[in-house]
């Protein structure tokens, strides 16, 4: 029998993490067409509404149903506006380990939404799902994504050399593939405990621009 995550929603002070819906398609397509998303992820470009519909209604649900992970739309609690997405993937149920990816909409960056969403997801993953490791991988030049990893208490474990293909603008306005290193970060249950203690002691940190 395939292990799967439960079909749930997670709430924070400002956000709701929930499954994607058909109604998210226009906002999702707009979010994924942003230049920084194109540069640092492997999503299609241009990202069409058909791409968004396939993700929201077929691909994302299959991630959970087939045991690979789980995908959440991240929305503002008050406005219900789509601010981003978080995705647990490459889940190893025996090892109780998974990898997280995250994207934040252009208009919502700088508010700390990515770190808030990933931190809430990690709390749920460790406390409710009894996982032992959450991994993040950030492109070497994607400093904003690295700041998210640092902000939630992740530990830098090293570099995977030449392990990713990012995209860069060309002089004619197009895109070209460029090889880059990946920085590997990990978060363990005790790291969250250390972070909570540091925050309680007044050693918190300011918000960073959030995207991956």
N, C-alpha and C positions, 0 to 999 in steps of 0.2 A: 504494500500500500504506500502511495506517495505521500510524504509529509508536506503539509502546506501551512502557510500562515492563515490565521482567521481573517474573515472579511469584516474589518472594523474601521472605525474612525478614531482619530486621536486629536485632542484639543489642548491648546496652550492658552496663555493669557490673550494672545492676539490672533492666533491662527487655528484653522481646522485642517487636519490631514485626512482626506477621504478618498474613496475610489473615484476615478474619472467618470464623467457622464457625457452623454451626447451634447448637452448644452455647453460643455467646455471647449468644443471644437474651435470656434472662432478665436477665442482668447489664446488657446494652445498654439494655433497656427501662427498668430502674431508673435507670441513669445519665442517660438523656436526659429523664427526668421531673423532674429536679432543678430547683428554681426559677431558679437562675442560668443554667442551660442554656436554659430557656424564655425568660428575659429577654433573652439576648444572641444567640440564634440564631433561625433561621427554621423549626426542626423543628416537626412537629405537636404540639399539646397538647390533651388528654393524649396521650402517646406510648405506643401499645399494643404488645403483643407481636407483633401482625401487622405493625406499622410496623417493629419491630426485625428481624423475620424477612425482610421485603422488602429492608431495607437490607443485612443480612448475606449473604443468599443470592442476591440479584438485582441490586440497584442498585450496591452497592460493586464486585462483580466486573465489572460493565459499564463502570464508570469506567475501569478498566485496559484491558479488551478493546477498547473503542471509542476509546482514545487520549486521553481527556480528562484523565486523571491516574491516581492510585492511592490506595487507602485501606488503612490499617493499623489493626488492633486493637492496642492497647498493653497488654501484660500484665506482671505482676511475674515476674521470672526464677525466683524461688524458689517462689512460691505458684501461679503461672499465673493469678492473679486478674486480671480486667479492670480496668485503672486508667484507661483513656481511649481516645482515637482520634486519629489524625492523618490528614489528607486533602490530597493535592496535587490541585489542580483548575485549570480554565481554562488548561491547558498549551498553550503555543505552541512547537511543535517547531522551527520555523524560527528563531525568536528565542532558543530554549533558555531559556525563562522559564516559571515556574509560580507559583501562589499556594497557600499553606498555611493550613489551618484546624486547630484542635485543641480537644479537649474533655477535661476530667479529671473523674473521678467525685468526688462530694462527699467520700467518706471518704478519698480519696487526696490531697486538696489540701494544700499546705504542705510537700510533700516534694520539690519540684523536678522532678516527673515530666514535666510538660509541656515544660519547657525542655530536659531531658535527651533526650526523644524527638524534639523538633523539631531540636535540634542534631545528633543522630545522623542524622536524615533529610537535613539539609542537607549533612553531610559526604558521604553516599552520593550525593546528587544532583549535587554539584559534582565529586567525585573520580571516581566510577564512571560517572555518566551524562553528564558533561561539560556540565552546564547552567551558565548564566552569571548567572542571577538567580532569587531566590526572594522573592516578595512576601507581605506580611502586611497585613491590614486589620483594625483594631480600632475598635470603637465608642468615641466620645469619652469616655464615662464608665466604660468597662471598664478600670479601672486595673490589675487583676491581669493581664489579657491583655497590656496594654502592658508590664508588667514582664517578662513572658516574652520579648517581642520585644527588649527592651533587654538582657536577660540573655544572649541568644545572639549579641549583637553587631550587631543590626539598626540601620539608620539611618532616622530619621524624615524622610520626604520631604515631608510637608505634609498638608493636610486636604482631604477631599472633602466639601463642605458639603451638609448635608441629604440625605445619600446612603444612609441605612440606616433601616430600621424595626426598632426594638427593642420590647420589651413591658414594661409596668409593671403592678403590682398595683393594683386598684381598691379602694375602700372596702368593697365587698361581697365581696371575696375573688376576684374574677374577674381578667381580664387585659384591658388596652387597648393598642393600638398607639401608639407615640410615635416621631416622626422624630428622627434624630440625625445628627451628623457622623461620618465615618469618618476615622481617621488611617491614612495609608499608610506602611508600613515596607518597606525592602528589605534583602536580604542578598546580597552578592556573594562570590565565592570569596576575594578578598583580605580581606574583613571577617572571615572565619573564621580566616585566617592571623593577622590582627592580634589577634583574641581569644585564639588559642593562645599568642601571644607574651606578651600581658598576663597570662594565667593562669600561664605559666611563670615570670614575674617576680614572682609573688605578688600580683597585682592582681585576684584572682578576686572573686566576689561571693556573697552568701548566698542561700539558697533563698527564693523568694517563693511565695505562694499561686498556684496555676496553674489557670486555667480560661478558656474562651472560649465 
